[in-house]
Amino acid sequence: MKLAIADPPYLGRAVRWYGKNGCGDGYGVNQADNHPEAYLWDLPETHQNLVIDLEKNFDGWAIAMTVHSLSTYLKVVETDSRNGIRIGVWHKPTAYPSGSRIGNHWEPVLFKIPKERKGRSTGKPVKDIFTAAPLKNNFVGSKPPEWTAWVLDMLGHQAGDEIVDLFTGSNAVTNAINNIKKEIK
């Protein structure tokens, strides 16, 4: 199986955190080099095209996002359990405070579970809600290693699967994938 994890710059937050046109004028200090075209991710169609590309090129996939962008993604997927589309919740008990009156302590993760991995006996049992604190490593949006393990469990990963981290950024997801691959050999 070919699986992908996508943690793109979040819709509506790319320029704010990474700067426009890679010029580094965002809040994410020294982050523009990691996403030189981050400003494109403030366009809904960029996120929708990501889903189309994932559908064409991968058996299963997961996309991290904010609650505000969930509707953008859902416009291009049919949310029918028979096609493997699921929404998981990353509950962040120690989330960063926002400028909003309503604190945001969760993020949706959109999954396409491979048809062959949906059954009860095809993988490790897993809950669709995961609780972990965000990784604090001075890189906006880094995911803790446990998050990556949860995502792979949701996708029903097995030894021999090809797993692709589409947005390497801090390398947190890639490093977690490599460690998990070592454990299941």
ZATORLUM-716113 format. One line per field, with one value per atom (N, C-alpha, C): residue number from 1; residue in one letter; atom name; x, y, z. Coordinates in Angstrom, 2 decimals, always signed. Layout:
N
seq: [NUM;...] .
type: [a;...] .
atom: [CA;...] .
c1: [X;...] .
c2: [Y;...] .
c3: [Z;...] .
END
This chain:
185
seq: [1;1;1;2;2;2;3;3;3;4;4;4;5;5;5;6;6;6;7;7;7;8;8;8;9;9;9;10;10;10;11;11;11;12;12;12;13;13;13;14;14;14;15;15;15;16;16;16;17;17;17;18;18;18;19;19;19;20;20;20;21;21;21;22;22;22;23;23;23;24;24;24;25;25;25;26;26;26;27;27;27;28;28;28;29;29;29;30;30;30;31;31;31;32;32;32;33;33;33;34;34;34;35;35;35;36;36;36;37;37;37;38;38;38;39;39;39;40;40;40;41;41;41;42;42;42;43;43;43;44;44;44;45;45;45;46;46;46;47;47;47;48;48;48;49;49;49;50;50;50;51;51;51;52;52;52;53;53;53;54;54;54;55;55;55;56;56;56;57;57;57;58;58;58;59;59;59;60;60;60;61;61;61;62;62;62;63;63;63;64;64;64;65;65;65;66;66;66;67;67;67;68;68;68;69;69;69;70;70;70;71;71;71;72;72;72;73;73;73;74;74;74;75;75;75;76;76;76;77;77;77;78;78;78;79;79;79;80;80;80;81;81;81;82;82;82;83;83;83;84;84;84;85;85;85;86;86;86;87;87;87;88;88;88;89;89;89;90;90;90;91;91;91;92;92;92;93;93;93;94;94;94;95;95;95;96;96;96;97;97;97;98;98;98;99;99;99;100;100;100;101;101;101;102;102;102;103;103;103;104;104;104;105;105;105;106;106;106;107;107;107;108;108;108;109;109;109;110;110;110;111;111;111;112;112;112;113;113;113;114;114;114;115;115;115;116;116;116;117;117;117;118;118;118;119;119;119;120;120;120;121;121;121;122;122;122;123;123;123;124;124;124;125;125;125;126;126;126;127;127;127;128;128;128;129;129;129;130;130;130;131;131;131;132;132;132;133;133;133;134;134;134;135;135;135;136;136;136;137;137;137;138;138;138;139;139;139;140;140;140;141;141;141;142;142;142;143;143;143;144;144;144;145;145;145;146;146;146;147;147;147;148;148;148;149;149;149;150;150;150;151;151;151;152;152;152;153;153;153;154;154;154;155;155;155;156;156;156;157;157;157;158;158;158;159;159;159;160;160;160;161;161;161;162;162;162;163;163;163;164;164;164;165;165;165;166;166;166;167;167;167;168;168;168;169;169;169;170;170;170;171;171;171;172;172;172;173;173;173;174;174;174;175;175;175;176;176;176;177;177;177;178;178;178;179;179;179;180;180;180;181;181;181;182;182;182;183;183;183;184;184;184;185;185;185] .
type: [m;m;m;k;k;k;l;l;l;a;a;a;i;i;i;a;a;a;d;d;d;p;p;p;p;p;p;y;y;y;l;l;l;g;g;g;r;r;r;a;a;a;v;v;v;r;r;r;w;w;w;y;y;y;g;g;g;k;k;k;n;n;n;g;g;g;c;c;c;g;g;g;d;d;d;g;g;g;y;y;y;g;g;g;v;v;v;n;n;n;q;q;q;a;a;a;d;d;d;n;n;n;h;h;h;p;p;p;e;e;e;a;a;a;y;y;y;l;l;l;w;w;w;d;d;d;l;l;l;p;p;p;e;e;e;t;t;t;h;h;h;q;q;q;n;n;n;l;l;l;v;v;v;i;i;i;d;d;d;l;l;l;e;e;e;k;k;k;n;n;n;f;f;f;d;d;d;g;g;g;w;w;w;a;a;a;i;i;i;a;a;a;m;m;m;t;t;t;v;v;v;h;h;h;s;s;s;l;l;l;s;s;s;t;t;t;y;y;y;l;l;l;k;k;k;v;v;v;v;v;v;e;e;e;t;t;t;d;d;d;s;s;s;r;r;r;n;n;n;g;g;g;i;i;i;r;r;r;i;i;i;g;g;g;v;v;v;w;w;w;h;h;h;k;k;k;p;p;p;t;t;t;a;a;a;y;y;y;p;p;p;s;s;s;g;g;g;s;s;s;r;r;r;i;i;i;g;g;g;n;n;n;h;h;h;w;w;w;e;e;e;p;p;p;v;v;v;l;l;l;f;f;f;k;k;k;i;i;i;p;p;p;k;k;k;e;e;e;r;r;r;k;k;k;g;g;g;r;r;r;s;s;s;t;t;t;g;g;g;k;k;k;p;p;p;v;v;v;k;k;k;d;d;d;i;i;i;f;f;f;t;t;t;a;a;a;a;a;a;p;p;p;l;l;l;k;k;k;n;n;n;n;n;n;f;f;f;v;v;v;g;g;g;s;s;s;k;k;k;p;p;p;p;p;p;e;e;e;w;w;w;t;t;t;a;a;a;w;w;w;v;v;v;l;l;l;d;d;d;m;m;m;l;l;l;g;g;g;h;h;h;q;q;q;a;a;a;g;g;g;d;d;d;e;e;e;i;i;i;v;v;v;d;d;d;l;l;l;f;f;f;t;t;t;g;g;g;s;s;s;n;n;n;a;a;a;v;v;v;t;t;t;n;n;n;a;a;a;i;i;i;n;n;n;n;n;n;i;i;i;k;k;k;k;k;k;e;e;e;i;i;i;k;k;k] .
atom: [N;CA;C;N;CA;C;N;CA;C;N;CA;C;N;CA;C;N;CA;C;N;CA;C;N;CA;C;N;CA;C;N;CA;C;N;CA;C;N;CA;C;N;CA;C;N;CA;C;N;CA;C;N;CA;C;N;CA;C;N;CA;C;N;CA;C;N;CA;C;N;CA;C;N;CA;C;N;CA;C;N;CA;C;N;CA;C;N;CA;C;N;CA;C;N;CA;C;N;CA;C;N;CA;C;N;CA;C;N;CA;C;N;CA;C;N;CA;C;N;CA;C;N;CA;C;N;CA;C;N;CA;C;N;CA;C;N;CA;C;N;CA;C;N;CA;C;N;CA;C;N;CA;C;N;CA;C;N;CA;C;N;CA;C;N;CA;C;N;CA;C;N;CA;C;N;CA;C;N;CA;C;N;CA;C;N;CA;C;N;CA;C;N;CA;C;N;CA;C;N;CA;C;N;CA;C;N;CA;C;N;CA;C;N;CA;C;N;CA;C;N;CA;C;N;CA;C;N;CA;C;N;CA;C;N;CA;C;N;CA;C;N;CA;C;N;CA;C;N;CA;C;N;CA;C;N;CA;C;N;CA;C;N;CA;C;N;CA;C;N;CA;C;N;CA;C;N;CA;C;N;CA;C;N;CA;C;N;CA;C;N;CA;C;N;CA;C;N;CA;C;N;CA;C;N;CA;C;N;CA;C;N;CA;C;N;CA;C;N;CA;C;N;CA;C;N;CA;C;N;CA;C;N;CA;C;N;CA;C;N;CA;C;N;CA;C;N;CA;C;N;CA;C;N;CA;C;N;CA;C;N;CA;C;N;CA;C;N;CA;C;N;CA;C;N;CA;C;N;CA;C;N;CA;C;N;CA;C;N;CA;C;N;CA;C;N;CA;C;N;CA;C;N;CA;C;N;CA;C;N;CA;C;N;CA;C;N;CA;C;N;CA;C;N;CA;C;N;CA;C;N;CA;C;N;CA;C;N;CA;C;N;CA;C;N;CA;C;N;CA;C;N;CA;C;N;CA;C;N;CA;C;N;CA;C;N;CA;C;N;CA;C;N;CA;C;N;CA;C;N;CA;C;N;CA;C;N;CA;C;N;CA;C;N;CA;C;N;CA;C;N;CA;C;N;CA;C;N;CA;C;N;CA;C;N;CA;C;N;CA;C;N;CA;C;N;CA;C;N;CA;C;N;CA;C;N;CA;C;N;CA;C;N;CA;C;N;CA;C;N;CA;C;N;CA;C;N;CA;C;N;CA;C;N;CA;C;N;CA;C;N;CA;C;N;CA;C;N;CA;C;N;CA;C;N;CA;C;N;CA;C;N;CA;C;N;CA;C;N;CA;C;N;CA;C;N;CA;C;N;CA;C;N;CA;C;N;CA;C;N;CA;C;N;CA;C;N;CA;C;N;CA;C;N;CA;C;N;CA;C;N;CA;C;N;CA;C] .
c1: [+0.84;+0.00;+0.88;+0.38;+1.06;+0.20;+0.74;+0.02;+0.70;-0.10;+0.46;-0.08;+0.79;+0.40;+0.66;-0.38;-0.27;-0.57;+0.40;+0.24;+0.64;-0.21;+0.14;-0.01;+0.54;+0.23;-1.29;-1.79;-3.24;-3.88;-5.05;-5.81;-6.05;-5.71;-5.90;-4.80;-3.82;-2.73;-1.35;-1.27;+0.02;+0.84;+0.26;+1.01;+1.31;+0.35;+0.55;+1.77;+1.96;+3.06;+4.33;+4.21;+5.39;+5.80;+4.99;+5.34;+4.82;+4.81;+4.30;+5.46;+5.28;+6.28;+7.65;+7.66;+8.91;+9.78;+9.20;+10.04;+10.19;+9.57;+9.82;+9.16;+8.06;+7.44;+6.29;+6.20;+5.17;+5.66;+4.78;+5.12;+6.08;+6.11;+6.97;+8.41;+9.17;+10.54;+11.35;+12.02;+12.88;+12.14;+10.85;+10.08;+9.84;+10.05;+9.72;+10.48;+11.70;+12.48;+11.86;+11.12;+10.50;+9.29;+8.65;+7.47;+7.53;+8.44;+8.60;+7.34;+6.46;+5.21;+4.02;+4.22;+3.16;+1.92;+2.09;+0.95;-0.10;+0.31;-0.65;-1.63;-1.20;-2.05;-3.12;-3.14;-4.25;-5.39;-5.24;-6.29;-7.02;-8.34;-9.08;-8.82;-8.68;-8.49;-7.18;-6.16;-4.91;-5.15;-5.96;-6.28;-7.16;-8.09;-8.96;-8.18;-7.21;-6.35;-5.48;-5.11;-4.35;-5.15;-6.44;-7.29;-7.35;-7.51;-7.59;-6.29;-5.15;-3.85;-3.68;-4.11;-4.00;-4.85;-6.04;-6.94;-6.32;-5.63;-5.02;-3.79;-3.01;-1.68;-1.47;-2.46;-2.26;-3.46;-3.17;-4.24;-4.97;-4.24;-4.81;-4.05;-4.71;-4.05;-4.72;-4.01;-4.53;-4.10;-5.01;-4.70;-5.01;-4.01;-4.19;-4.73;-5.59;-6.20;-6.78;-7.30;-8.03;-9.52;-10.27;-11.72;-12.33;-11.72;-12.24;-12.07;-11.16;-10.94;-11.61;-12.22;-12.86;-13.88;-14.70;-15.72;-15.09;-13.93;-13.23;-12.87;-12.36;-11.99;-13.21;-14.24;-15.41;-16.14;-15.87;-16.48;-15.98;-14.81;-14.25;-14.19;-14.71;-14.77;-16.21;-16.53;-17.85;-17.72;-18.39;-18.25;-19.19;-18.80;-19.56;-18.60;-19.01;-18.10;-17.66;-18.42;-18.04;-16.81;-16.55;-15.37;-14.15;-14.27;-13.13;-12.87;-13.69;-13.47;-13.94;-13.06;-13.36;-12.78;-13.37;-12.82;-12.42;-11.15;-10.63;-10.42;-10.29;-10.10;-8.80;-7.95;-6.77;-7.14;-7.32;-7.62;-6.30;-6.14;-4.90;-5.19;-4.95;-5.31;-4.51;-3.35;-2.52;-2.29;-3.32;-3.19;-2.78;-2.15;-1.75;-2.99;-2.95;-4.11;-4.25;-5.49;-5.72;-6.26;-6.42;-6.98;-8.50;-9.07;-10.52;-11.06;-12.31;-12.97;-13.13;-13.26;-13.46;-12.13;-11.68;-10.42;-10.54;-9.54;-9.55;-8.61;-9.18;-8.37;-8.50;-8.88;-8.92;-8.69;-8.23;-8.05;-8.62;-9.35;-9.80;-8.66;-8.70;-7.80;-8.70;-8.59;-9.40;-8.62;-9.27;-8.63;-9.33;-8.55;-9.06;-8.45;-9.26;-8.80;-8.84;-7.74;-7.77;-8.86;-9.54;-10.65;-10.22;-9.03;-8.52;-8.17;-8.16;-7.75;-8.89;-10.12;-11.25;-11.82;-11.62;-12.23;-11.64;-12.42;-12.02;-10.71;-10.48;-9.30;-8.12;-8.18;-7.12;-6.09;-6.19;-5.21;-5.50;-4.70;-4.80;-6.07;-6.84;-8.00;-7.53;-8.26;-7.84;-9.07;-8.98;-10.07;-9.90;-11.02;-10.95;-10.73;-10.50;-10.13;-8.79;-7.87;-6.52;-6.20;-5.64;-5.29;-3.78;-3.19;-1.75;-1.48;-0.52;-0.11;+0.66;+0.52;+1.33;+2.82;+3.61;+5.06;+5.56;+6.43;+6.99;+8.46;+8.70;+10.08;+10.42;+9.70;+9.92;+9.63;+8.80;+8.38;+6.86;+6.21;+4.75;+4.16;+3.26;+2.53;+3.17;+4.32;+4.95;+4.03;+4.02;+3.18;+4.03;+3.48;+4.23;+4.31;+5.33;+5.47;+4.23;+3.57;+2.37;+1.24;+1.20;+0.21;+0.41;+1.66;+1.97;+1.62;+1.93;+1.58;+0.07;-0.70;-2.16;-2.66;-2.13;-2.53;-2.25;-1.08;-0.75;-1.63;-1.95;-2.87;-4.25;-4.71;-6.00;-5.98;-4.86;-4.73;-4.51;-4.27;-4.06;-2.73;-1.70;-0.39;+0.13;+0.94;+1.56;+2.99;+3.79;+5.17;+5.14;+6.03;+6.12;+5.36;+4.50;+3.79;+4.78;+4.52;+5.26;+4.50;+5.19;+4.56;+5.28;+4.53;+5.11;+4.64;+5.59;+5.30;+5.38;+4.23;+4.20;+4.70;+4.71;+5.14;+6.14;+7.40;+8.41;+8.64;+8.60;+8.72;+9.74;+9.27;+10.15;+10.77;+10.33;+10.74;+10.19;+9.30;+8.74;+7.97;+7.15;+6.38;+7.30;+8.23;+9.18;+9.99;+10.48;+11.25;+10.40;+9.16;+8.26;+7.99;+7.78;+7.55;+8.75;+9.95;+11.16;+11.29;+10.97;+11.05;+10.01;+8.82;+7.76;+8.14;+8.71;+9.13;+10.17;+11.08;+12.11;+11.47;+10.44;+9.78;+9.00;+8.43;+7.57;+8.30;+9.58;+10.35;+10.50] .
c2: [-1.19;+0.00;+1.25;+2.26;+3.55;+4.53;+5.01;+5.90;+7.25;+8.30;+9.66;+10.36;+11.15;+12.06;+13.47;+14.29;+15.67;+16.61;+17.43;+18.45;+19.79;+20.28;+21.50;+22.74;+23.88;+25.13;+25.28;+25.62;+25.67;+26.82;+26.54;+27.52;+28.77;+29.92;+31.19;+31.54;+30.68;+30.93;+30.90;+30.58;+30.40;+31.68;+32.76;+34.02;+34.52;+34.35;+34.82;+34.16;+32.86;+32.16;+32.06;+32.00;+31.76;+32.94;+33.98;+35.12;+34.97;+36.07;+36.05;+35.93;+35.03;+34.81;+34.46;+33.80;+33.36;+34.49;+35.68;+36.80;+36.87;+35.96;+35.87;+36.94;+37.54;+38.60;+38.09;+36.77;+36.20;+36.11;+35.62;+35.48;+34.34;+33.35;+32.19;+32.57;+32.91;+33.36;+32.30;+32.72;+31.86;+30.68;+30.80;+29.70;+29.81;+30.95;+31.14;+30.17;+29.85;+28.93;+27.54;+27.16;+25.85;+25.74;+26.83;+26.86;+28.12;+28.16;+29.37;+29.78;+28.84;+29.18;+28.97;+29.22;+29.00;+29.82;+31.00;+31.87;+31.19;+30.25;+29.53;+28.70;+28.33;+27.51;+28.34;+29.63;+30.45;+30.48;+29.75;+29.63;+28.31;+28.31;+27.05;+26.03;+26.50;+25.55;+24.78;+25.34;+24.61;+23.39;+23.56;+22.44;+21.42;+21.88;+20.96;+20.17;+20.81;+20.11;+19.07;+19.33;+18.34;+17.04;+17.15;+15.96;+15.22;+15.93;+15.30;+14.56;+15.16;+14.51;+13.28;+13.38;+12.24;+11.07;+11.37;+10.33;+9.61;+10.35;+9.77;+8.92;+9.34;+8.78;+7.88;+7.77;+7.01;+6.11;+4.98;+4.07;+4.59;+5.26;+5.85;+7.09;+8.00;+9.26;+9.91;+10.89;+11.69;+13.14;+14.08;+15.50;+16.18;+16.87;+17.69;+19.05;+19.62;+20.90;+21.57;+22.77;+23.44;+23.17;+23.40;+23.21;+24.15;+25.31;+26.28;+25.84;+24.92;+24.49;+23.16;+22.54;+21.24;+21.29;+22.32;+22.42;+22.55;+23.17;+23.31;+21.93;+21.07;+19.72;+18.87;+19.01;+18.17;+18.45;+19.60;+19.91;+19.00;+18.38;+17.55;+16.06;+15.66;+14.24;+13.86;+12.66;+12.15;+11.46;+12.00;+11.47;+10.30;+9.20;+7.96;+6.93;+6.26;+5.31;+4.19;+3.93;+2.86;+3.24;+4.53;+4.92;+5.16;+4.93;+5.02;+6.39;+7.37;+8.71;+8.76;+9.21;+9.36;+10.68;+11.22;+12.41;+12.01;+12.22;+11.96;+13.29;+13.22;+14.41;+14.31;+15.31;+15.45;+16.46;+15.97;+16.83;+17.30;+18.62;+19.23;+19.90;+19.21;+19.77;+21.02;+21.20;+22.36;+23.22;+23.43;+24.21;+25.64;+26.24;+27.63;+28.52;+29.56;+30.46;+31.20;+31.49;+32.20;+33.58;+34.37;+35.70;+35.67;+34.50;+34.35;+34.16;+34.45;+34.23;+32.73;+31.96;+30.52;+29.82;+29.14;+28.41;+27.21;+26.99;+25.88;+24.79;+23.73;+22.65;+21.35;+21.45;+20.24;+20.60;+19.61;+19.75;+18.51;+18.70;+17.55;+16.99;+15.70;+15.05;+14.24;+14.52;+13.83;+12.61;+11.45;+10.19;+9.56;+8.95;+8.02;+6.68;+5.80;+4.49;+3.56;+2.88;+1.95;+0.88;+0.56;-0.39;-1.70;-2.16;-3.42;-3.34;-2.15;-1.98;-1.50;-1.54;-1.04;-2.07;-3.34;-4.40;-4.55;-5.15;-5.36;-6.13;-7.08;-7.94;-7.49;-6.28;-5.85;-4.93;-4.71;-3.83;-3.67;-2.88;-2.59;-1.77;-2.13;-1.30;+0.10;+1.11;+2.49;+3.37;+4.35;+5.31;+6.47;+7.08;+8.22;+9.54;+9.48;+10.66;+10.38;+11.31;+11.16;+12.40;+12.20;+13.32;+13.36;+14.50;+14.73;+16.22;+16.67;+18.08;+18.32;+19.51;+19.84;+19.81;+19.50;+19.47;+20.90;+21.14;+22.49;+22.46;+22.81;+22.77;+24.00;+25.09;+26.33;+26.23;+25.27;+25.15;+25.06;+26.06;+26.13;+24.90;+24.24;+23.12;+21.76;+21.66;+20.34;+19.40;+18.17;+17.15;+16.26;+15.86;+14.94;+13.55;+12.76;+11.43;+10.55;+10.71;+9.92;+10.24;+11.46;+11.85;+11.05;+10.97;+10.21;+8.75;+8.17;+6.77;+6.57;+7.51;+7.43;+7.48;+8.41;+8.54;+7.24;+6.66;+5.42;+4.26;+4.23;+3.21;+3.37;+4.61;+4.86;+4.35;+4.54;+4.11;+2.60;+1.93;+0.49;+0.08;+0.90;+0.62;-0.74;-1.33;-2.62;-2.58;-3.51;-3.62;-3.72;-3.01;-3.04;-1.92;-1.23;-0.09;+1.03;+1.73;+2.95;+4.10;+4.85;+5.96;+7.23;+8.22;+9.46;+10.63;+11.41;+12.67;+13.76;+14.32;+15.29;+16.68;+17.01;+18.34;+18.16;+18.08;+17.72;+18.78;+20.04;+21.12;+20.85;+20.52;+20.30;+18.91;+18.04;+16.63;+15.79;+16.33;+15.58;+14.35;+14.51;+13.38;+12.37;+12.84;+11.93;+11.13;+11.79;+11.10;+10.05;+10.38;+9.42;+8.23;+8.49;+7.41;+6.46;+7.03;+6.21;+5.36;+5.93;+5.16;+4.05;+4.33;+3.31;+2.18;+2.52;+1.50;+0.57;+1.13;+0.31;-0.66;-0.20;-1.02;-2.19;-2.01;-3.07;-4.03;-3.86;-4.78;-6.11] .
c3: [+0.00;+0.00;+0.00;-0.62;-0.65;+0.15;+1.28;+2.19;+2.26;+2.49;+2.59;+3.83;+4.43;+5.50;+5.00;+4.99;+4.52;+5.68;+6.01;+7.04;+6.41;+5.48;+4.75;+5.63;+5.18;+5.87;+5.93;+7.08;+7.27;+6.52;+5.97;+5.22;+6.06;+5.50;+6.20;+7.18;+7.32;+8.28;+7.64;+6.37;+5.72;+5.70;+5.19;+5.12;+6.53;+7.43;+8.80;+9.44;+9.19;+9.84;+9.02;+7.70;+6.89;+6.02;+5.95;+5.13;+3.71;+2.98;+1.61;+0.63;-0.34;-1.38;-0.81;+0.36;+0.94;+1.46;+1.70;+2.12;+3.65;+4.38;+5.81;+6.64;+6.17;+6.95;+7.84;+8.02;+8.90;+10.33;+11.22;+12.64;+12.91;+12.03;+12.23;+11.93;+12.94;+12.76;+12.01;+10.96;+10.13;+9.51;+9.28;+8.73;+7.23;+6.63;+5.22;+4.32;+4.66;+3.83;+3.79;+4.82;+4.87;+3.96;+3.68;+2.80;+1.94;+0.94;+0.16;-0.62;-0.89;-1.58;-0.66;+0.61;+1.61;+1.31;+0.75;+0.49;-0.39;-1.23;-2.08;-1.25;-0.03;+0.84;+1.54;+1.32;+1.81;+0.79;-0.30;-1.32;-1.15;-1.00;-0.82;-1.92;-3.16;-4.25;-4.15;-3.50;-3.30;-2.42;-1.39;-0.49;-1.20;-1.99;-2.72;-3.76;-4.40;-5.35;-4.66;-3.41;-2.64;-2.53;-2.19;-2.07;-3.41;-4.48;-5.81;-6.11;-5.81;-6.03;-5.14;-3.90;-2.99;-3.49;-3.94;-4.46;-5.66;-6.50;-7.71;-7.39;-6.38;-6.20;-4.99;-4.11;-2.87;-2.58;-1.93;-1.51;-0.29;+0.58;+1.79;+2.15;+2.87;+3.20;+4.40;+4.96;+6.06;+5.84;+6.16;+6.03;+7.36;+7.91;+9.11;+8.69;+9.53;+9.18;+10.42;+10.22;+11.29;+11.09;+12.15;+12.06;+11.01;+10.82;+9.86;+8.40;+8.13;+6.75;+6.44;+7.41;+7.18;+6.05;+6.01;+4.96;+3.58;+3.49;+2.20;+1.66;+2.53;+2.11;+1.80;+2.59;+2.41;+1.10;+0.49;-0.80;-1.92;-1.72;-2.78;-2.43;-1.28;-0.95;-0.64;-0.98;-0.63;+0.72;+1.72;+3.08;+3.30;+2.74;+2.84;+3.43;+4.49;+5.15;+4.21;+3.17;+2.23;+1.42;+1.24;+0.47;+1.35;+2.64;+3.54;+4.12;+3.83;+4.35;+5.81;+6.67;+8.10;+8.58;+9.62;+10.27;+11.68;+11.99;+13.32;+14.04;+15.35;+16.17;+16.94;+16.76;+17.60;+18.68;+19.90;+21.05;+21.65;+21.73;+22.22;+23.57;+24.67;+25.98;+26.36;+25.76;+26.09;+24.87;+24.09;+22.86;+23.15;+22.16;+22.26;+22.35;+23.15;+23.19;+21.86;+21.52;+20.27;+20.57;+19.53;+19.69;+19.76;+19.73;+19.72;+21.14;+21.31;+22.59;+22.86;+21.79;+21.92;+21.71;+22.74;+22.65;+21.73;+20.92;+19.97;+20.47;+21.02;+21.58;+20.81;+19.54;+18.72;+17.26;+16.53;+15.09;+14.41;+13.33;+12.56;+11.71;+11.49;+10.55;+9.62;+8.34;+7.34;+6.86;+6.90;+6.52;+5.33;+4.48;+3.47;+3.83;+4.42;+4.84;+3.62;+3.33;+2.20;+2.39;+1.33;+1.39;+2.05;+1.74;+2.27;+3.75;+4.33;+5.73;+6.63;+6.13;+6.91;+7.87;+7.60;+8.39;+9.78;+10.65;+12.05;+12.19;+11.33;+11.48;+10.63;+10.05;+9.14;+9.77;+11.05;+11.69;+13.17;+13.78;+15.20;+15.49;+16.52;+16.88;+17.30;+16.87;+17.16;+17.33;+18.19;+18.39;+17.42;+17.06;+16.14;+16.85;+18.15;+18.94;+19.60;+19.44;+19.98;+20.81;+21.99;+22.86;+23.06;+22.76;+22.98;+22.86;+23.61;+23.54;+22.25;+21.66;+20.48;+20.82;+19.84;+20.01;+20.14;+21.11;+21.30;+20.91;+19.65;+19.15;+18.31;+18.52;+17.80;+16.31;+15.91;+14.52;+14.53;+13.99;+14.02;+13.34;+14.04;+13.46;+13.59;+14.26;+14.42;+15.17;+14.72;+15.34;+16.25;+17.40;+18.27;+17.62;+17.97;+17.37;+17.58;+18.72;+19.00;+18.01;+17.53;+16.53;+15.25;+14.82;+13.60;+13.77;+14.94;+15.20;+15.13;+15.70;+15.65;+14.20;+13.42;+12.02;+11.26;+11.46;+10.76;+11.23;+12.52;+13.02;+12.39;+12.26;+11.60;+10.15;+9.47;+8.07;+7.95;+9.08;+9.07;+8.49;+8.72;+8.12;+8.55;+7.66;+7.92;+7.41;+7.88;+7.40;+5.88;+5.24;+3.78;+3.08;+3.81;+3.21;+2.89;+1.81;+1.51;+2.17;+3.02;+3.73;+3.35;+2.86;+2.37;+3.23;+3.72;+4.41;+3.35;+2.98;+1.88;+2.25;+3.53;+3.97;+5.10;+4.75;+5.75;+6.81;+6.47;+7.46;+8.56;+9.74;+10.90;+10.90;+10.02;+9.96;+11.10;+11.91;+13.04;+12.55;+11.52;+11.00;+10.32;+9.52;+8.85;+9.87;+10.91;+11.94;+12.64;+12.94;+13.59;+12.67;+11.37;+10.40;+10.40;+10.33;+10.29;+11.55;+12.70;+13.95;+14.00;+13.51;+13.48;+12.52;+11.37;+10.41;+11.03;+11.81;+12.48;+13.46;+14.16;+15.19;+14.59;+13.39;+12.85;+11.91;+11.73;+10.86;+11.53] .
END
